[in-house]
Amino acid sequence: MLTTSPSVELAAKILSAYVTKNSVPAAVLPSLLSEVHRSITALDVPTERQVQRPTEAQIRASIRPDTIMSFEDGKSYKALRRHLTLRGLTPEAYKAKWGLPVDYPLVSAAYSARRSKISREIGLGQKLRMQQAAE
């Protein structure tokens, strides 16, 4: 028994439905069947979405003192790392995908300064420095 693939069967069903309602010369049927089959199999192939890379001006405009704009969704964030992780991207992959420079910030300057100030106030890292100085 001859088995056919589901795409061939679907193409045959589509073509038979078309032929019952339309007048088609017999000589055209093989090429029409192959064209329908080619179209059906092309539906299975995922299309690679082309990413339009931002211009230098757009990159500069995306960096604001209080936020960093994401090129993934166009929204502004204080820090991009969690946003990128939720989208399955590493910082390096994000920068490569959008053609961003290696030194492109992932945290806004104001947020970074605020976190730095809080760290200094609570003495984060001071114990290690004191231990090294005592040795």
CORHUJO-V642716 format. One record per residue. N is the residue number from 1. PSI is psi in whole degrees, 0 to 359 (* if undefined). D_FIRST is the distance of its C-alpha to the first C-alpha in whole Angstrom. Layout:
BEGIN
n=N psi=PSI d_first=D_FIRST
n=N psi=PSI d_first=D_FIRST
END
This chain:
BEGIN
n=1 psi=137 d_first=0
n=2 psi=126 d_first=4
n=3 psi=144 d_first=6
n=4 psi=156 d_first=10
n=5 psi=157 d_first=13
n=6 psi=328 d_first=16
n=7 psi=326 d_first=18
n=8 psi=318 d_first=16
n=9 psi=318 d_first=15
n=10 psi=318 d_first=19
n=11 psi=320 d_first=20
n=12 psi=320 d_first=18
n=13 psi=317 d_first=20
n=14 psi=314 d_first=23
n=15 psi=320 d_first=23
n=16 psi=323 d_first=22
n=17 psi=321 d_first=25
n=18 psi=317 d_first=27
n=19 psi=328 d_first=26
n=20 psi=333 d_first=27
n=21 psi=348 d_first=30
n=22 psi=153 d_first=31
n=23 psi=117 d_first=31
n=24 psi=129 d_first=29
n=25 psi=145 d_first=29
n=26 psi=330 d_first=26
n=27 psi=337 d_first=27
n=28 psi=342 d_first=27
n=29 psi=314 d_first=24
n=30 psi=316 d_first=22
n=31 psi=325 d_first=25
n=32 psi=319 d_first=25
n=33 psi=316 d_first=22
n=34 psi=326 d_first=22
n=35 psi=317 d_first=25
n=36 psi=317 d_first=24
n=37 psi=317 d_first=21
n=38 psi=320 d_first=24
n=39 psi=321 d_first=27
n=40 psi=316 d_first=24
n=41 psi=333 d_first=24
n=42 psi=336 d_first=27
n=43 psi=332 d_first=28
n=44 psi=335 d_first=27
n=45 psi=119 d_first=29
n=46 psi=137 d_first=32
n=47 psi=138 d_first=35
n=48 psi=115 d_first=38
n=49 psi=125 d_first=41
n=50 psi=127 d_first=44
n=51 psi=124 d_first=47
n=52 psi=113 d_first=50
n=53 psi=143 d_first=53
n=54 psi=154 d_first=56
n=55 psi=170 d_first=60
n=56 psi=321 d_first=63
n=57 psi=320 d_first=64
n=58 psi=323 d_first=62
n=59 psi=314 d_first=62
n=60 psi=320 d_first=65
n=61 psi=336 d_first=65
n=62 psi=344 d_first=63
n=63 psi=108 d_first=65
n=64 psi=159 d_first=68
n=65 psi=324 d_first=71
n=66 psi=348 d_first=69
n=67 psi=162 d_first=66
n=68 psi=127 d_first=63
n=69 psi=134 d_first=60
n=70 psi=134 d_first=57
n=71 psi=348 d_first=54
n=72 psi=314 d_first=51
n=73 psi=359 d_first=53
n=74 psi=7 d_first=56
n=75 psi=158 d_first=58
n=76 psi=142 d_first=61
n=77 psi=157 d_first=61
n=78 psi=321 d_first=64
n=79 psi=139 d_first=62
n=80 psi=345 d_first=58
n=81 psi=310 d_first=57
n=82 psi=319 d_first=56
n=83 psi=316 d_first=54
n=84 psi=321 d_first=52
n=85 psi=319 d_first=51
n=86 psi=335 d_first=50
n=87 psi=4 d_first=48
n=88 psi=27 d_first=46
n=89 psi=143 d_first=49
n=90 psi=161 d_first=51
n=91 psi=321 d_first=54
n=92 psi=319 d_first=54
n=93 psi=321 d_first=50
n=94 psi=314 d_first=52
n=95 psi=321 d_first=54
n=96 psi=318 d_first=52
n=97 psi=318 d_first=50
n=98 psi=2 d_first=53
n=99 psi=35 d_first=54
n=100 psi=152 d_first=57
n=101 psi=158 d_first=60
n=102 psi=327 d_first=60
n=103 psi=16 d_first=63
n=104 psi=128 d_first=62
n=105 psi=146 d_first=63
n=106 psi=358 d_first=61
n=107 psi=137 d_first=64
n=108 psi=152 d_first=67
n=109 psi=318 d_first=70
n=110 psi=318 d_first=72
n=111 psi=319 d_first=69
n=112 psi=318 d_first=70
n=113 psi=320 d_first=74
n=114 psi=317 d_first=74
n=115 psi=322 d_first=72
n=116 psi=317 d_first=74
n=117 psi=315 d_first=77
n=118 psi=319 d_first=76
n=119 psi=317 d_first=75
n=120 psi=321 d_first=78
n=121 psi=323 d_first=80
n=122 psi=359 d_first=78
n=123 psi=27 d_first=79
n=124 psi=126 d_first=75
n=125 psi=354 d_first=76
n=126 psi=326 d_first=79
n=127 psi=319 d_first=79
n=128 psi=318 d_first=77
n=129 psi=321 d_first=80
n=130 psi=321 d_first=83
n=131 psi=319 d_first=81
n=132 psi=323 d_first=81
n=133 psi=328 d_first=85
n=134 psi=334 d_first=86
n=135 psi=* d_first=85
END
